[in-house]
Amino acid sequence: MRSYLGILAAALWMVIFSTSTAHADVPRTGDGDGVLLGSPIAPVQLEVFCDPQCPYCAEFESSYGDRLAGALAGGRLAVTYRWLTFLDAGHHNDVSARATNALFLGADPAVSPAAYQAFVQDLYRHQSSDGPGNDDLATMARESGMPSWLADRIAAADNVVDAAAVNDANKALLKEENPENPGTPTVFNLNTKSVVDTQDPDWLDELIS
């Protein structure tokens, strides 16, 4: 009898866990240091390493953000954003850390991949020397389709992540995956375990075709 009840309890736990996971539209990765957009079984799986203050990351999102959004919506692509904050030290500010906290606040079951990707693109469109304030980040989140209550948490700078620890973990992973040029943005193909040549303007079309 006890064995049967144990099996039943385990099965019930698995159902609850699977249901909650399925509803986590923009979950954190298992290690807690990335944010996953799209299905974990999408045919193309990419990691994108970015710093919110990186001008090259802004160029990347300007060039490819809409196409990433389209591929995500079509179910062909999943993107794991790996946020870094190393530029805070060089710029003597906390812009990347504040933006990273906002980006991890967005890793919520109430947020769709489309809304998160729109937030990322809007964040880079508003890049500046002193960065957007928390109220500005909240406005971007709201206008990108995130719920108002979550935007309010962003405005209040509700702390949900150790940005320095996330930076250290993702920086180490970046060096492991792209040892020759561990800069941002780096796009890593998780299917082929290789760095994507984003200098080729057709790289994304070739991956999802």
C-alpha positions in Angstrom: 0.0 0.0 0.0 2.8 2.4 0.9 4.6 1.6 -2.3 1.5 2.4 -4.3 0.9 5.7 -2.5 4.6 6.6 -3.1 4.3 5.9 -6.8 1.0 7.9 -7.0 2.6 10.9 -5.1 5.6 10.8 -7.5 3.4 10.7 -10.5 1.3 13.6 -9.2 4.4 15.7 -8.5 5.6 15.1 -12.1 2.3 16.3 -13.5 2.4 19.4 -11.4 6.0 20.1 -12.3 5.5 19.5 -16.0 2.4 21.7 -16.0 4.2 24.6 -14.3 7.2 24.2 -16.6 5.1 24.2 -19.7 3.4 27.5 -18.6 6.8 29.2 -18.0 6.9 30.9 -21.3 10.2 32.7 -20.7 11.9 30.6 -18.1 15.5 30.8 -16.7 17.8 28.1 -17.8 18.6 25.3 -15.5 21.8 26.9 -14.2 19.8 30.1 -13.5 22.1 32.3 -15.6 20.2 32.5 -18.9 16.7 33.3 -20.2 15.2 30.9 -22.7 12.9 32.2 -25.4 11.1 29.6 -27.5 10.7 25.8 -27.1 13.6 23.8 -25.7 12.9 21.3 -28.5 12.9 23.9 -31.4 15.0 22.7 -34.3 17.5 25.5 -34.0 18.9 26.3 -30.5 21.1 29.4 -30.1 22.8 31.1 -27.2 23.4 34.9 -27.5 25.9 36.5 -25.1 25.2 40.2 -24.7 26.0 43.2 -22.4 23.2 45.8 -22.3 25.7 48.6 -22.8 27.5 46.9 -25.7 27.1 49.0 -28.9 27.8 46.0 -31.1 25.0 44.1 -29.4 22.8 47.1 -30.2 23.8 46.8 -33.9 23.1 43.0 -33.7 19.6 43.5 -32.4 19.0 46.3 -34.9 20.0 44.1 -37.8 18.6 40.7 -36.7 16.1 41.4 -33.9 13.0 41.4 -36.1 14.2 38.2 -37.8 14.8 36.5 -34.5 11.3 37.5 -33.4 9.9 36.0 -36.6 11.8 32.8 -36.2 10.8 32.5 -32.6 7.1 33.0 -33.5 7.4 30.4 -36.2 8.6 27.8 -33.7 11.8 27.1 -35.7 14.1 28.8 -33.2 14.9 29.1 -29.5 17.2 31.7 -28.1 18.9 31.6 -24.8 20.1 35.1 -23.8 23.2 35.1 -21.6 23.5 38.5 -20.0 26.8 40.0 -19.0 27.6 43.2 -17.1 31.4 43.6 -17.6 31.0 47.0 -19.2 29.8 48.5 -15.9 33.4 48.5 -14.7 34.8 50.2 -17.8 32.0 52.8 -17.8 32.0 53.3 -14.0 28.3 52.8 -13.7 25.7 50.1 -12.9 23.7 50.4 -16.2 24.2 46.8 -17.3 23.5 45.4 -13.8 20.2 47.3 -13.5 19.2 46.3 -17.0 20.1 42.7 -16.3 18.0 42.7 -13.2 15.1 44.0 -15.3 15.7 41.4 -18.0 15.6 38.6 -15.3 12.4 40.1 -13.9 11.0 39.5 -17.4 11.8 35.8 -17.1 8.3 35.1 -15.8 5.4 32.8 -16.8 3.3 35.9 -17.6 5.7 37.0 -20.3 5.6 35.7 -23.8 8.8 35.2 -25.9 7.5 37.9 -28.3 7.2 40.4 -25.5 10.6 39.6 -24.1 12.3 39.9 -27.5 10.5 43.2 -28.1 11.8 44.4 -24.7 15.4 43.4 -25.6 15.1 45.3 -28.9 13.6 48.4 -27.2 16.4 48.3 -24.6 19.0 48.5 -27.2 17.2 51.2 -29.2 17.4 53.4 -26.1 21.1 52.8 -25.4 22.8 55.9 -24.0 25.9 56.9 -22.0 24.1 56.9 -18.7 21.5 54.2 -19.7 17.8 54.2 -19.2 16.5 54.7 -15.6 14.3 52.2 -13.9 11.2 54.1 -14.9 12.3 54.1 -18.5 12.9 50.4 -18.3 9.5 49.9 -16.9 7.9 51.9 -19.7 9.8 49.8 -22.3 8.6 46.6 -20.6 5.0 47.8 -20.6 5.1 49.0 -24.2 6.7 45.6 -25.2 3.7 43.7 -23.9 4.8 42.8 -20.4 2.0 43.1 -17.7 1.8 46.3 -15.8 2.4 44.6 -12.4 5.8 43.3 -13.7 6.7 46.7 -15.2 5.9 48.1 -11.7 8.4 45.7 -10.2 11.0 46.9 -12.8 10.3 50.5 -11.9 10.8 49.6 -8.2 14.1 47.9 -9.0 12.8 44.7 -7.3 16.0 42.7 -7.1 15.7 39.1 -8.4 19.3 38.3 -9.5 22.9 38.7 -8.4 24.1 40.4 -11.6 27.7 40.1 -10.7 27.4 36.3 -10.2 25.5 35.9 -13.5 28.2 37.9 -15.2 30.9 35.7 -13.8 29.1 32.5 -14.8 28.2 33.6 -18.3 31.7 35.1 -18.9 33.2 31.8 -18.0 30.8 30.0 -20.3 31.6 32.5 -23.1 35.3 31.9 -22.7 34.7 28.1 -22.9 32.5 28.3 -26.0 34.4 31.1 -27.8 37.9 31.0 -26.5 39.5 32.8 -29.4 37.2 35.9 -29.3 35.1 36.0 -26.1 33.4 39.3 -26.9 29.8 40.4 -27.2 27.7 39.7 -29.1 28.6 36.1 -29.5 26.1 33.7 -31.0 26.7 30.0 -30.2 24.9 27.2 -32.0 23.9 24.7 -29.4 23.1 22.1 -32.0 26.5 22.1 -33.7 28.5 23.3 -30.6 30.1 26.1 -32.7 30.3 29.9 -32.9 28.0 31.4 -35.5 29.6 33.7 -38.1 27.3 36.7 -37.8 29.3 38.6 -40.3 27.6 36.6 -42.9 24.3 38.5 -43.4 22.5 35.3 -44.3 23.5 33.3 -41.2 20.1 33.3 -39.6 18.2 32.5 -42.8 20.6 29.6 -43.5 20.0 28.2 -40.0 16.2 28.2 -40.0 15.6 27.4 -43.7 
